[in-house]
Structure formats: structure tokens, C-alpha cells
Amino acid sequence: MPESSAASEGPSAGFLPYGRQSVSEEDIEAVVSVLRGDWLTTGPAVAKFEADLAEHTGGTPAVAVTSGTAALHVAYAAAGIGEGDEVVASPMTFVATAATAALHGAKVVFADVEPDTGNLSVDAAAAAITSRTKVVAAVDYAGHPAELDALAKVAHDADALLLEDAAHSVGGSWQGRPVGSIADLTTFSFFPTKNLTTAEGGAVVSGSDELVRRAQAFRNHGLVRDKSRQRYPDEGAWHQEVHEFGLNYRLPDVLCALGSSQLKRLTEFKLRRAEIHARYNAALAEVEGVLTPPRREGADPVWHLYPLRVLDGRRRALFDHLRGLGIGVQVNYIPAYWHPVFEDLGYRRGLCPNAEAYYEQELSLPLFPSLKDSDVDRVIDGVRGFFGS
Ligand SMILES: *Cc1c(COP(=O)(O)O)cnc(C)c1O
């Protein structure tokens, strides 16, 4: 169904956000019908959403959870990390990629990124591995898949798992294989600015039955209901047991219905994002003073962000200039270890020079499916005007 009205998409004059959801009348109907039904929380819409999502991950099973952050926390729990373990992680990410590992008691070892894509460097990840490494956590920055095969090899050679934080890249693929079908554990976010939304929401995807079972358990308090796995199976039909602590990270039916409805438009969203990305590239590639985002051979990104690189220390001035024009640019991200919580643990600036250089130049231009070409041109004019080109 087409967008119902301009009002549901926000005005194009006035302030342009950098990201925005695209909610159709059909999405609204899907949510309303769940509200009218018998189940609000864990009913049939959860299993349906998980199955629908698996159609975009090459059939790899999904576990729906309440956010991308919850997905990471659950994925690390499934991997069994704890005190004394190390997680090698990209710093060019939202803090949750690292914070959720730290919350399990693991030590986060930040490894530097490639200078052009901002994705975890294979060599840096390999150099950061120790005998205590349990997980290598890569991020598909901006929606461009990381070097997943090489990173999986680095992880597996060390008896560790590859976790792919694919909060930006659901619907993308790498060397012909969909995101979700490559890493041992893949996590998604369905926050409104991401490639599809359930308001708050996320998912863990894994091809391993054991990792899926552990993820399902952690999502639901660690409850064991399967009699064959219980320590005291003869207690009674009501009986359930907790063998390992978990949390309540269950994504409710109401939001799963929204997710299933949104998934029907993921391909359309991806195409529109690619068009906007290409329009920016064409207009900005020749502008002196900026670099447009690269794309690796074999990468089929879902462009969640348009990360422009602003040279010569002018990023902040361009940010202020565009904000002054009502254009909602963003910066993604400060290196995760710059957060005072990591600084207080002894992490120091200078640790990952490529990530720091990337951060100093990065400026995310508005990018979301309902952005009109005229909105994109307004952003382009704003950038070109700044550089006088
Ligand atoms: C958005 C995001 C998250 C967290 O997802 P939420 O759904 O907001 O909790 C984690 N990692 C990355 C890279 C993200 O962009």
C-alpha cells in the first residue's frame, strides 16, 4: 500500500531528520488487528515474524527480542561469555556493541577499522586475538557488510565465534549470501531510524541449533520447559526450571505484527535508500574537500547511513552549517572507547587511529526511504554551498 499521506511522513520544508521510519496504513492495520485479538505478547505473531525474517537471512533462524541492544546482550549470552573472556570488537559503532559484552563481565579488546569503510580490519582483529578471545564482534557500518569470511576465519582459527552486529544491514548481502547466513551470530535492530522498524525491537539470528536454543532461553528468564531437559521432570505439568539466569527480552505480538508488515517493504526500502545514496555520490564525488563512501567488490549494502567524510578539519563547521539550514545531519560514531565509562576502565585515546581519524571526518547525511529527490537536492546544495562549489 502506498504511503497514506504526506503528514504521516513529515514535511519536507522545515527540519529534515537524518533518519525516519516509513509507516503505511497496512502497517497500522496489522498492529490494530493484533490489539483486537487474544494475544498481546507472546502469540502467533512472534513465530510469524521470526519466520518472515528468516526469509531475508537465507533461512537462518531468528529469535525476536526487544531491541538491537537486547539482541547483542542475548547473542553474547548464547556465546557463553563471562568473567575472564575477551571480545574483540570494532570501536566504530554505537556503544551497545561493546557495552553488552562488558555487562557480561567480559573484557572488550578494541581492534582498529579499515580507513575507508570503517569496518573492522581483519589484520587488526587477528592481532588482537588471545587465548581468552571468545567472540569477534564486527559491525556492518552504514549497511556495508564487513569482511565476513576473513573475519570468520580469524575467529574460528582461535576457537572463537564471529558475531556480526547487523543493526545497519538487514536485507544486505556479502559475496552473494544474505546477511544473517554468514556469521555464527548476527544481530539486528528495528529502531525507527533503521532499515525497518518495530518501534523498539531486534533479533538474533544463528545457524546453530544450540546457539538459537541458548538465545531463546536467555530471552525468557532462562526457563526450561522441555521435560527431557529438566532436572526434576516429575514435579508436575506446571513445572519449569531455570538452569542459567536470563532476562525478559520478549518482543510482543503487537510489535512483531508491525515487523512482518514492514518486512514486505524491505526490498522497496533498500532500493530507495540505494537511489538516494547514488544521488549523493553523483553530486558530491567531485566536491573538493569531501570523500564519498566506498563499496567493496561483492558487497550488496543496504545503505542505512550516508557517511560523508569531511576533510581538513571542517566536519564540525559543516555540521553546524547544515544544522543551521534545518538539515538533520548526525555523527556516527565517536569511537566506543571514548565514552567515559571505558575511559574510567583505562582505555585511552589513540588506541585505534583509523577509527579516530574516521570519526573526526564523519558526517551522516539524511537518508531514509520517504526522502524526496528535492530533499536530497536541498542537502546537496547545502554541502556544495558550504564548499563554494
Ligand atoms: C542501533 C544500533 C544498536 C542498538 O540497537 P537498539 O535497537 O537501538 O537497541 C546496536 N548497534 C548498532 C551498530 C546500532 O546502530
Ligand as a Chemical Component Dictionary entry (heavy atoms), coordinates in Angstrom:
data_LIG
# 
_chem_comp.id                   LIG 
_chem_comp.type                 NON-POLYMER 
_chem_comp.pdbx_formal_charge   0 
_chem_comp.three_letter_code    LIG 
# 
loop_
_chem_comp_atom.comp_id 
_chem_comp_atom.atom_id 
_chem_comp_atom.alt_atom_id 
_chem_comp_atom.type_symbol 
_chem_comp_atom.charge 
_chem_comp_atom.model_Cartn_x 
_chem_comp_atom.model_Cartn_y 
_chem_comp_atom.model_Cartn_z 
_chem_comp_atom.pdbx_ordinal 
LIG C1 C1 C 0 21.039 0.953  16.698 1  
LIG C2 C2 C 0 22.256 0.141  16.962 2  
LIG C3 C3 C 0 22.348 -0.737 18.048 3  
LIG C4 C4 C 0 21.319 -0.792 19.144 4  
LIG O1 O1 O 0 20.036 -1.047 18.682 5  
LIG P1 P1 P 0 18.767 -0.540 19.555 6  
LIG O2 O2 O 0 17.630 -1.209 18.860 7  
LIG O3 O3 O 0 18.740 0.948  19.442 8  
LIG O4 O4 O 0 18.965 -1.004 20.940 9  
LIG C5 C5 C 0 23.471 -1.537 18.162 10 
LIG N1 N1 N 0 24.470 -1.463 17.268 11 
LIG C6 C6 C 0 24.435 -0.610 16.225 12 
LIG C7 C7 C 0 25.568 -0.598 15.259 13 
LIG C8 C8 C 0 23.333 0.232  16.055 14 
LIG O5 O5 O 0 23.304 1.092  15.037 15 
# 
loop_
_chem_comp_bond.comp_id 
_chem_comp_bond.atom_id_1 
_chem_comp_bond.atom_id_2 
_chem_comp_bond.value_order 
_chem_comp_bond.pdbx_ordinal 
LIG C1 C2 SING 1  
LIG C2 C3 SING 2  
LIG C2 C8 DOUB 3  
LIG C3 C4 SING 4  
LIG C3 C5 DOUB 5  
LIG C4 O1 SING 6  
LIG O1 P1 SING 7  
LIG P1 O2 DOUB 8  
LIG P1 O3 SING 9  
LIG P1 O4 SING 10 
LIG C5 N1 SING 11 
LIG N1 C6 DOUB 12 
LIG C6 C7 SING 13 
LIG C6 C8 SING 14 
LIG C8 O5 SING 15 
# 
